Amino acid sequence: MKTLSNTRASLCFLSCCLLLQALTAGTLKAWQVEGTKLEVVNGGMQRVCAKYWVPNEVGGACSELGPGQKWDIGVTQRWRAATVWAIKGGCGGLHCNTGPPTGVTQFEITVGGGWNNDYYDVSTLAGFNVGLSVVPSNPTCPSQTCASQSTCQGFVPAGPDRTKACRFGSSDYTLTFSD
């Protein structure tokens, strides 16, 4: 009798351990956040101050980029309605933890939004100051180019909403600003 009781206790313990392991593995996988990276490139001939702003506790930052220089920005699912833009010239004296001014070409992104997608576009609704192209690393996700206000493939005044979607966690994004 004691052997049967010990065997049942051992089987119950083993079953509970396997169940706990299976539940934990599924839970941890669901909580894992794959990193998305924005690579900001100065593709122009002038120095620029590249900036980003996330309107929540993430805030913003900036980096001065010479011609051909790059800035890698790690992005999380807390990036909602975030913007990235560049201003010709250096960052000296500029506040980095502020939203975008009017008159700048903007990359707008929400990471891990509805239906588990990243939503992004190039916007000239606030104005146009430099060209901007966005190329996702995932070739199934659409690129956008905005060389001028009149040739912009993005979100423009009086135009249709051209926001693009890409499966969350499937792509990084290269943003190239040009003169």
Buried (B, 14 or more C-beta within 10 A) or exposed (E): EEEEEEEEEEEEEEEEEEEEEEEEEEEEEEEEEEEBEBBBBBBBEBBBBBBBBBEEEBEBBBBBBEEEBBBEBEBEBEBBEBBBBBBEEEBEEBEBEEEBEEEBBBBBBBBBBEEEBBBBBBBBBBBBBBBBBBBBBBEEBBBBBBBEEEEBBBBBEEEEEBBBBBBBBBBBBBBBBBE
